[in-house]
Amino acid sequence: MIIAALVTAILGCLFILFIGGRFLLAPRVATAGFGVADDRPRAFTSIKGVRDITSGIVPLVVLLVAGPHAFGWVLVAAAITPIGDAIIVVTNGGKLRQALSVHGATAVVLVIAGLILALA
C-alpha cells in the first residue's frame, strides 16, 4: 500500500511538472486545459496567489515533519521560483533592477538559508 501511494505521489509530482512546463511552452493550450480564457488576467493573479500560499505552506510542513535539514533542501529547491520570476519580469518588459532587488534577492536568501540548514 505504501509503495502504491509513493508511486502515485511521484507520478503526480511528475505530472504537475509537465503542466508547469506546458504553461511556459504552450500557454494557450495550458490555459484552455486549466479552464479559463487566456485574456482573463484576474484568473492568473488568482492562480499566482494560490501557488504563492502553497509555496509558503509546503516548506513549513516539511520543517514541522522532517526538521531543519530537509527544510533547508526544500528552500534551496524553492529558489527556482524567484529565479523564474526574475526571468519573467525581465523578459516581459519589467525592470532589471526590480527583478534583481525583489526576486533575485529572494533567491539568494533562500539558497543561503537553505544551505546553512541543509549542511548543518
C-alpha positions in Angstrom: 0.0 0.0 0.0 2.8 2.4 0.9 4.6 1.7 -2.4 1.4 2.3 -4.4 0.9 5.6 -2.6 4.5 6.6 -3.2 4.4 5.7 -6.9 1.1 7.6 -7.2 2.5 10.7 -5.5 5.7 10.6 -7.6 3.6 10.4 -10.8 1.5 13.3 -9.5 4.7 15.3 -9.0 5.9 14.5 -12.5 2.5 15.4 -13.9 2.4 18.8 -12.3 6.0 19.4 -13.6 4.6 18.7 -17.1 1.7 21.0 -16.5 4.0 23.8 -15.3 6.2 23.3 -18.4 3.2 23.4 -20.6 2.2 26.8 -19.2 5.7 28.0 -20.1 6.0 26.4 -23.5 2.3 26.3 -24.8 0.4 28.8 -22.7 -2.8 28.9 -24.8 -3.1 25.1 -24.6 -2.3 25.1 -20.9 -4.8 27.9 -20.2 -7.5 26.1 -22.1 -6.7 22.9 -20.2 -6.8 24.8 -16.9 -10.3 26.0 -17.8 -10.0 29.8 -18.1 -9.6 32.1 -21.1 -6.1 33.5 -21.6 -7.5 37.0 -21.7 -8.6 36.9 -18.0 -5.7 38.4 -16.1 -7.6 38.1 -12.8 -7.6 34.4 -13.2 -3.9 34.4 -13.5 -3.3 36.6 -10.5 -5.6 34.3 -8.5 -3.5 31.3 -9.7 -0.3 33.0 -8.6 -1.8 33.8 -5.3 -2.8 30.2 -4.6 0.6 29.0 -5.8 2.4 31.5 -3.5 0.4 30.5 -0.5 1.2 26.8 -1.3 4.9 27.8 -1.7 4.9 29.2 1.8 2.9 26.3 3.5 4.7 23.3 2.0 8.2 24.2 3.3 6.7 24.9 6.7 5.1 21.4 6.7 8.5 19.9 5.8 10.1 21.8 8.7 7.5 20.5 11.1 7.5 16.9 9.9 11.1 16.4 8.8 13.2 19.0 10.6 15.6 21.7 9.6 17.9 19.6 7.4 15.1 18.6 4.9 13.6 22.1 5.3 16.9 23.5 4.1 16.9 21.4 0.9 13.3 22.4 0.2 14.4 26.1 0.5 17.2 25.6 -2.0 14.8 23.9 -4.4 12.2 26.6 -3.8 14.8 29.2 -5.1 13.7 28.1 -8.6 10.5 30.1 -8.2 12.1 33.6 -7.6 14.8 32.9 -10.2 12.0 32.1 -12.7 10.1 35.2 -11.6 13.1 37.4 -12.2 13.5 36.0 -15.7 9.7 36.5 -16.4 10.0 40.1 -15.2 13.0 40.9 -17.4 11.7 39.1 -20.5 8.3 40.8 -20.2 9.2 44.4 -20.1 9.9 44.7 -16.4 12.9 46.5 -14.9 16.1 44.5 -14.3 16.5 46.5 -11.0 13.2 45.2 -9.7 13.8 41.7 -11.0 17.1 41.6 -9.1 16.2 43.5 -6.0 12.9 41.6 -5.4 13.2 38.2 -7.0 17.0 37.8 -7.2 17.4 38.8 -3.5 14.7 36.3 -2.5 16.5 33.6 -4.4 19.8 34.4 -2.7 18.3 34.4 0.7 16.6 31.1 0.1 19.8 29.5 -1.2 21.9 30.8 1.7 19.5 30.0 4.4 18.7 26.6 2.8 22.3 25.6 2.5 23.1 26.6 6.1 20.2 24.4 7.3 20.8 21.6 4.9 24.5 21.3 5.6 24.4 21.8 9.3 
